[in-house]
């Protein structure tokens, strides 16, 4: 009889286990579509924390007020400085912007997100206004370097906060929103700057003070709403071969992550290829006798495509493996730029722009989101800062390299650039640890 009882108990236990397993599967199956639904554009923004919403609005405001670089050449020449000094000033501005990403990663780690953002925006406000009252070129040059550096300090802190306060299954979408703010602000900044320039009677006083006030306003909002140290989401497993997990590792620890260094190399090449439409393309079109209309049309077409479709495309692509989205982004940007060398006149410019714009909206959010999860969580701001430094460096070196190649080899610059992008694609696919976004 006892044997029968034990047999019945065993059967009952097995049935209970099977029922629990089935219920668990049903729960997962029921929640996975819900997770995908929650990762949509509006749902992601609506359920984001107030600090995340502040950062998304702040990057738009910061980019919207970033018309200093656009008017810097006119400001210096109107002040009586020579073309040589103007070139030096532009180089100093670019160097400060590149260095700002590295310094910003350190400040985000040591000072906290709130203090790093407030320091970035308040220093930018003071230094931008000070440019109007520095008659000595050496002092002016120093202020230009510091204002460009200060304007970049908040970006690693902002990206760190977005990653810290966003669930894994929503991070790519959040970074797509971050890029959306960057692109909208960059598109509208020249119009706002020109409006302030005209309103100030074709002087730069209202222009620079306007930018200073906007930066200071965001500093005050950040001081009131951003956390000093963002609470972090649950950390995933540390990838094998990554840098040590100690918070004191700094950038030396990032450099020991050889796989991530390969990703940074791919990002450097990708950024250099991406910027060719700003430098080499107009020179090539002028040499080929194409009308200026086609260049302005291509630039406007890219802006329209990215602003109108990137969030919608990301709603689908965020569920793909990271290797696919990053690889497609790198490959399509390179293929589109290489299309500029096709012997079909302005049609090559339009087709090439369409192709690399597709690559930008497919891969851009994933490329920018990946560094936040590529290494140990205590080093997150350093991983982000190193990526933004390398991307900025590639954006600075790309135009110089592309121009040199064009002057030396002519139209062969486009297949050479395409080959560079192919190497970036292979390196990126190998480097990415395909840690799929966390689900419910």
Residue, then its C-alpha position, 0 to 999 in steps of 0.5 A: x500500500x505504501x508503494x502505491x501511495x509513493x507511486x501516486x505521489x510521484x505521479x502527482x509531483x511529475x504532473x505538477x512539474x509539467x504543469x509549472x513548466x507549461x505555465x512558465x512557457x506560456x508566461x514567456x510566450x505571452x510576455x515576449x510579444x508584450x516586450x516587443x510591443x513595449x519597445x516601440x517608439x512611443x511606449x519607450x519614451x512614455x515609460x522612460x524615467x524623467x532623467x532619461x526624458x531630460x537627456x533626450x530633450x537636452x541633446x536636442x537643445x544642445x544640438x539646436x544651440x550648436x551654431x557656434x561652429x557654423x558661424x565661427x569662420x564668419x565671426x573671426x573674419x569679420x573681426x579682422x583675423x586672417x584666413x590662416x588664423x581662421x584655419x588654426x581656430x577651426x583646427x583647435x575647435x575640432x581638437x577640443x571637441x575630440x578631446x572632450x569625449x575622453x574627458x567627459x567619460x572620466x568626469x561622468x565616472x568621477x563626478x557623476x552624471x549630474x555634475x558632469x552635465x552641469x559643468x559641461x553646459x555652464x562652462x559652454x555658456x560662459x565661454x561662448x559669451x566670452x568670445x565676444x570680449x576677447x580681443x587678443x587672438x591667443x586668448x580667443x584661441x584658448x576660449x575656442x578650445x575650451x568651449x568646444x571641449x566643454x560642449x562635448x563633456x556631457x555626451x558620455x554622461x548622457x549616454x551612460x545615463x541612458x544605458x543605466x536607466x533603460x532596460x536592455x530590450x529598449x536601449x537601441x530604441x533609446x539611442x535611436x531617439x538620442x540620434x533623432x534629437x541630434x539630427x533634428x537639432x543639427x538640421x534646425x541649428x543653422x536656421x535658428x542661428x541665422x534668425x538670431x544673426x538677423x535679429x541682432x542687426x547682422x552682429x554676433x552679440x545676440x547670436x552668441x548670447x543666445x547660445x549661452x542662454x540656451x546652454x545655461x538653461x539646460x544646465x539649470x534643468x539638469x541640476x534639478x532633474x538628473x541624478x548624481x549617480x544613476x541607478x543601474x539596470x541589472x548587469x548582464x554577464x561580463x564578456x570573456x576577454x573584457x577589461x577588469x571589472x574594477x571601477x578604477x580601471x580607467x581607459x587603461x582597462x578599456x585598452x586591454x579589451x582587445x576585442x573592443x579595440x577592434x570595434x573602435x578601429x572599425x568605428x574609426x574607419x566607419x566615421x572616416x568613410x561617413x564624412x566623405x559626403x561633407x568634404x570629398x563629394x563636393x570637390x569631386x562634383x565640382x571637378x566633374x562639372x555637376x551642378x551645385x543643386x545635386x549636392x544640396x539635394x543629396x544632403x537634404x535627402x539624407x537629412x529627410x530620410x534619417x529624421x523621417x524613418x530612423x525611429x520607424x526602422x529601429x522599431x524593427x531592427x532593434x530585435x535583430x542580432x547586433x552583428x547583423x545591424x552593425x555589419x549592415x550599417x557599416x557595409x551599406x554606408x561604404x557601398x553608398x559612398x563607393x557608388x559616387x564613383x559610378x560613371x552615371x553623373x548626378x544619378x550616382x550621387x542620388x543612388x549613393x546617398x540613398x544607399x548609405x542613408x539606409x545604412x545609417x538608419x539601420x546601423x546607427x542606433x546599434x553602433x551607438x548603443x553597443x559601447x554601453x554594454x560592451x564591457x563591465x558595468x563600472x567602466x561603462x562611461x569609459x567605454x562610451x567615452x572611448x567610442x565617442x572619442x574615436x568616432x570624433x577622431x574619424x570624423x576629423x581625419x576622414x575629410x583630410x584623408x579623403x581630400x588627399x586621396x582625391x587630389x592624388x588619385x581622382x575618382x579612384x578615391x571612391x573604390x578606395x573608400x569602399x575598401x576601407x569600409x569593407x575592412x570596417x565591416x569585417x572588423x565590426x562583425x568580428x568584434x561585436x559580442x552578440x549579447x542580445x537585448x534582455x527580454x522580460 
